[in-house]
Amino acid sequence: MPQGREHGRLAGGADTPPEPKPISSFNRDNLLAVSATGVFIILLFAAFYLARSVFIPIAVAFLLNLLLSPFVLRLERLHIPPPVGAAIVLLTALAIFGGAVWSLSGPAADWIARAPQTLDDARDKLRAVREAVRGMEEATREIENAADQSGAVEPMPVVVQGPSITSVFVSGTARALASVAVTLILLYFMLSSGDLFLRKLVKVLPRLQDKKRAVEIVHQAERDISMYLVTITAVNIALGLATGLVLLWFGLPNPFLWGAMATVLNFIPYLGSMTALAIIALISVLTFPTVGQALLPPLVFFGLSSLEGQFLTPMLLGRRLTLNPVVIFIALLVWGWLWGIAGVLIAVPLLAAVKIFCDHLEPLTPVGEFLGRRE
């Protein structure tokens, strides 16, 4: 009988039960790696929140660089140096954006000036709803009075003296202008640097095969991300123009102001179109005397946004670049909590950039698959 089998038998001839195996060092290493990754993610989000005044300009400049870099590359093919091409592209973009803001500033200022009267008109038209709410408030107040102790001493009101509206506005405007200036300066250096970081990456990689693979991955990821951002921006501008023309045809005041609003809000999937729909419905109720007339503009806008979200954008981008709706909603919540309105606006473009980058790196392809929508 072999020695191993002879050693494994008991005195009565039965085999000894196998001893439980201890936890391997491999499993312990995995547990430590997962724990370290979790701690790193928590610390990273804490840094994003505490240093948001630093990270927001970096993130915005990164996305704008991916959006505008194809135009700088086209100018470079025309033998225009990247620093000069970056200046031309950046100044052209600022001129277009400034012209749009200037053309819409008049209607926006007029609407803000008429906002009190507009709100009064809205209250008058929604009088029935107000009466119902007032009745509920009176009933609630009577219940509270009945449950109140007659001998209770009312506490003295405490007034907290806060900063004035003027000081808050001035400080907020100064911070916003500083962030815009930092973003523009950083964006210019990113556009003018060209493939500087890629050349540095190729230089530090040891093997020629790794250098070729890195160049292929970076170029393909940049092309896909730029194509996504350009397509989404063009689609949102087209939706805003169509919305402005439709509202102009229906006779709503300041139609292209609401079209520009629809363009900006459409960068926020689902929530942005719902917000634009609610605002257009409110303006329509204040403009038209009958319910039937007031329903037509928001219904047409709902049709346009549905056509864009369900057919146009997926057809242009393809299912490969379509994101998971659940992940989109979580990203909106997380980045909105971290960075406020700026985080909500850039959450989905950042998510798309992360997905495209993961799709091109083999170790991260499961993450890209999880972020995508295709089955």
Secondary structure, DSSP 8 states (H G I E B T S, - for coil): --HHHHHTB-TTS-B---------HHHHHHHHHHHHHHHHHHHHHHHHHHTHHHHHHHHHHHHHHHHHHHHHHHHHHTT--HHHHHHHHHHHHHHHHHHHHHHHHHHHHHHHHTHHHHHHHHHHHTHHHHHHHHHHHHHHHHHHHHHS-TT-------------HHHHHHHHHHHHHHHHHHHHHHHHHHHHHTTHHHHHHHHH--SHHHHHHHHHHHHHHHHHHHHHHHHHHHHHHHHHHHHHHHHHHHT-SSHHHHHHHHHHHTTSTTHHHHHHHHHHHHHHHHH-SSHHHHHHHHHHHHHHHHHIIIIIHHHHH-GGG-B-HHHHHHHHHHHHHHHHHHHHHHHHHHHHHHHHHHHTSGGGHHHHHHHB---
